[in-house]
């Protein structure tokens, strides 16, 4: 680059400015009119929809209200907003005049030569100061584009905070569902354990009466012990879920164990949901908004890079008064300067043009990232809809299966007591009941988890303000 100090005419300073680089426009990608298994009606604004209240679980509602504003990931995302706000200030400051003030004071002493008694000492005191002003004329919009980029990054930071809140809701509610699932499995195991112990005692009585063999007793004992072996793993998984919930709330891991051990039924959603249409996702999903704002920032960076290809003009001036005082002399001196400085990029080895290529490539990559985010969001909704639309069928079938196997167990037990059937029939019936009950509990867990996944996929609930009344009111509109 060559820097030239010129006394340019006023017309040079008032050159009509232009903003380099492309203007950002909302990206587009083709989307279907409706989801494959969804309705054709838009779901509107779902950011405030407190969808978790559909489970009618006060403890869950309280955990959400407690944690939405104290989750550590959310708080970190909010801090990034503060940093992004400062970034906007920094970006805008480059296009504003800058003022600097300086001051200096120095004292020096000098001694004469010759006879010692004739030597003299002269003290010189120098004071100086200065005021300087500079202003880079943003003729080609470098700083305007930089501020656009910073503002878009700030928007992306806000969207990232919404993503963190949505992720928190998904993680918390799913963990709560898991905790209640393991409690249900523990209750089933303990109930089956009691039933199998009764069968063992009955078999021992039958052995004493000569109506059963030692093999029958051993088989019955084996089933009791296998049930006992299942309990520790279920209890461990319950505690892990409870520990994770506490961590999500920013609490020590064991804080909620005692409260959650009080137990509650497995959560079941009592309300249907309108998934909307694919176009709604662009408005409702915070990760899509974040990707779009990152694209806007990348597009603005192209203008910043292009502006550096052109000359820059800086208006500058300074005033520097100084004072000198000695025994024999005192005086002052003031110097000043003012004028424009023109910088021309002439030879840079292709660096500036390469910066433009880098910025353009980054913008194209940001568009592809946005498109990928949109398509992934559509896939997530389609998958969740497919699951939600079939979960109730699985639960209904397994509920009927449990009833059938329980009836079979009652019949086989009565027949065994009468001596009309073998112990093997009873043990097989007990295993069938246990397996069916576990499968039903798992299906209920999956149905609740799929309901969560669908609400998260459409971008619902992240703007919930933590107030029960408002959250419940909005939820009725789902």
Secondary structure as GFF3:
##gff-version 3
##sequence-region A 1 478
A	DSSP	beta_strand	2	6	.	.	.	ID=ss1
A	DSSP	alpha_helix	10	13	.	.	.	ID=ss2
A	DSSP	three_ten_helix	51	55	.	.	.	ID=ss3
A	DSSP	alpha_helix	58	67	.	.	.	ID=ss4
A	DSSP	alpha_helix	72	93	.	.	.	ID=ss5
A	DSSP	beta_strand	98	111	.	.	.	ID=ss6
A	DSSP	three_ten_helix	116	118	.	.	.	ID=ss7
A	DSSP	beta_strand	121	137	.	.	.	ID=ss8
A	DSSP	alpha_helix	142	208	.	.	.	ID=ss9
A	DSSP	alpha_helix	214	248	.	.	.	ID=ss10
A	DSSP	three_ten_helix	253	256	.	.	.	ID=ss11
A	DSSP	alpha_helix	257	260	.	.	.	ID=ss12
A	DSSP	alpha_helix	278	284	.	.	.	ID=ss13
A	DSSP	alpha_helix	286	307	.	.	.	ID=ss14
A	DSSP	beta_strand	312	325	.	.	.	ID=ss15
A	DSSP	beta_strand	330	344	.	.	.	ID=ss16
A	DSSP	alpha_helix	351	417	.	.	.	ID=ss17
A	DSSP	alpha_helix	423	457	.	.	.	ID=ss18
A	DSSP	alpha_helix	468	475	.	.	.	ID=ss19
###
